[in-house]
Amino acid sequence: MNVIMPFVSFSVIDFVSEIIGRIFYISKNWRIKAIQENLEAIGAKNFRTERVFENMIKNHFELLKLHRMSKTKLIEITEGYDHNEFEKYRRNNFILTGHCGNWDIAPIFISAIKMKSCTIAEYKNVGERMYEILKIFRGKHGMIVFPLEDVSTPIKLIDSYRAGYTPLLLIDRDITRIGIPVKVGNKILKIPKGPFYFANKFSSNIAIGTFIRNKSKRYRFKITIRDLGKIDNMESGAQKAIDSLFDLIRTNPEQWFAFDLNWEK
């Protein structure tokens, strides 16, 4: 599949994904209700739940297609890329994202434009084989991937940051159960503590990034990075970050793939 997909057009990907996504939607999978409730919980409106599944299928095909795509082609199909804009994120920044848009393509793009980046990926629950596959995709252009469960990962993350790498991390998932509580509607949920702890420790900037599908005659994707600046403390920084992420998601609700708002589970 990885060999064939580079030659398949985006139009074909869209057509096939929409068929598979609709089939998945009419299967009455438990995720349908979960997605509906999650989007409503963050105040999203005017969305069609079946399109979430269509976009999710597109993500998988696009990952295989873009894996072999050159930097030049990636920039050609991505709206919002500005060399000068990205320069300020090359050092002293933590770019945080969520399961919105194609978050596995974003590292390919960021690394392709020669931005030194690193990330943390779950190992235990996805399995060794899947972890290695995703590591190949994420690390294509040199992104460093640390396993979440490795006790040495925080030290390696700090060392990489000091060496000029920009951490690109998820904030809508707290697997460790020791995150920072934030308010989401009438719920209190936890998001990972690490980014805000390190940003506070090193007086770094926090930015929220999304890499959404924004189909037009010229572009396929749109990258948005919202600069939140330095944080006063971990708690207020975490709330500000999750509010900012949800604000971006409400603009493109059908591209958010969060199946459970009880992230610490």
Residue pairs with C-beta under 8 A, 6 or more apart in sequence:
1 64
2 64
2 67
2 68
5 61
5 64
5 65
6 64
6 65
6 67
6 68
6 69
8 61
8 65
10 65
10 215
10 220
13 58
13 61
13 62
13 65
14 58
14 215
16 57
16 61
17 54
17 55
17 57
17 58
17 61
18 54
20 54
20 57
21 50
21 51
21 53
21 54
21 55
21 56
21 57
21 58
22 50
22 53
22 54
24 53
24 57
25 32
25 49
25 50
25 53
31 53
31 259
32 49
34 259
34 260
35 49
35 52
35 256
35 257
35 258
35 259
36 49
37 261
38 256
38 258
38 259
38 260
38 261
39 47
39 49
39 253
39 256
41 184
41 185
41 187
41 261
42 184
42 185
42 246
42 249
42 250
43 185
43 246
43 250
44 249
44 250
44 253
44 256
45 250
45 253
46 253
47 253
47 254
48 254
51 254
52 254
52 255
52 256
52 257
55 213
55 254
55 255
55 257
56 257
58 102
58 213
59 102
59 104
59 105
59 257
62 102
62 105
63 102
63 104
63 105
63 137
66 74
66 105
66 108
67 108
67 137
67 140
69 108
70 112
71 112
71 113
71 141
74 108
74 109
74 112
74 113
75 81
75 112
75 113
77 218
77 219
77 220
77 221
78 109
78 219
78 220
78 221
78 222
78 223
79 214
79 216
79 218
79 219
79 221
79 222
79 223
80 222
80 223
80 224
81 109
81 113
81 223
83 113
85 225
86 113
86 115
86 225
88 227
89 95
89 115
89 166
89 207
89 225
90 115
90 116
90 164
90 166
91 164
91 166
92 202
92 204
92 205
93 166
93 204
93 205
93 206
93 207
94 166
94 167
94 169
94 195
94 198
94 199
94 204
94 205
94 206
94 207
95 110
95 117
95 166
95 167
95 168
95 169
95 207
95 208
95 209
95 225
96 168
96 169
96 170
96 171
96 195
96 206
96 207
96 208
96 209
96 241
96 245
97 103
97 106
97 168
97 169
97 170
97 171
97 208
97 209
97 210
97 211
97 245
98 170
98 171
98 172
98 173
98 210
98 245
98 249
98 256
98 258
99 170
99 172
99 173
99 256
99 257
99 258
100 210
100 212
100 245
100 248
100 249
100 252
100 255
100 256
100 257
101 210
101 211
101 212
101 213
101 221
101 252
101 255
102 211
102 212
102 213
102 221
103 170
103 211
104 134
104 137
104 138
105 211
105 221
106 168
106 209
106 210
106 211
106 223
107 117
107 119
107 137
107 138
107 143
107 168
108 137
108 138
108 140
108 141
109 211
109 221
109 223
110 117
110 143
110 166
110 168
111 117
111 139
111 140
111 141
111 142
111 143
112 141
115 166
116 142
116 163
116 164
116 165
116 166
117 143
117 144
117 165
117 166
117 167
117 168
118 143
118 144
118 145
118 146
118 157
118 160
118 161
118 165
118 166
118 167
118 168
119 138
119 143
119 144
119 145
119 146
119 167
119 168
119 169
120 145
120 146
120 147
120 148
120 153
120 157
120 167
120 169
120 194
121 131
121 134
121 135
121 138
121 145
121 146
121 147
121 148
122 131
122 147
122 148
122 149
122 175
123 131
123 147
123 148
123 149
123 150
124 148
124 149
125 175
126 134
131 147
134 145
135 145
138 145
139 145
143 168
144 160
144 165
146 153
146 156
146 157
147 153
148 175
148 176
150 156
154 194
157 167
157 194
157 198
158 198
160 167
161 167
161 198
161 202
161 204
167 195
167 198
168 209
169 192
169 194
169 195
170 192
171 191
171 192
171 195
171 238
171 241
171 242
171 245
172 191
172 242
172 245
172 258
172 263
173 191
173 192
173 258
173 263
174 189
174 190
174 191
174 192
174 193
174 263
174 264
175 263
175 264
176 192
177 190
177 264
178 190
178 193
179 190
179 191
179 192
179 193
179 238
179 263
179 264
180 190
180 191
180 192
180 193
180 196
180 234
180 235
180 238
181 188
181 189
181 190
181 235
182 188
182 189
182 190
182 191
182 238
182 239
182 242
183 239
184 242
184 246
184 261
187 261
189 261
189 262
189 263
189 264
190 263
190 264
191 238
191 241
191 242
191 263
193 234
193 238
195 206
195 241
196 206
196 231
196 234
196 237
196 238
196 241
197 234
198 204
199 205
199 206
199 230
199 231
199 237
200 231
200 233
200 234
200 237
203 230
204 230
205 227
205 228
205 229
205 230
206 228
206 229
206 230
206 231
206 237
206 240
206 241
207 225
207 226
207 227
207 228
208 225
208 226
208 228
208 241
208 244
208 245
208 248
209 223
209 224
209 225
209 226
210 223
210 224
210 245
210 248
210 249
210 252
211 221
211 222
211 223
212 221
212 222
212 224
212 252
212 255
213 220
213 221
213 255
214 220
214 221
214 222
224 248
226 244
226 248
228 237
228 240
228 241
228 244
231 237
231 240
249 255
249 256
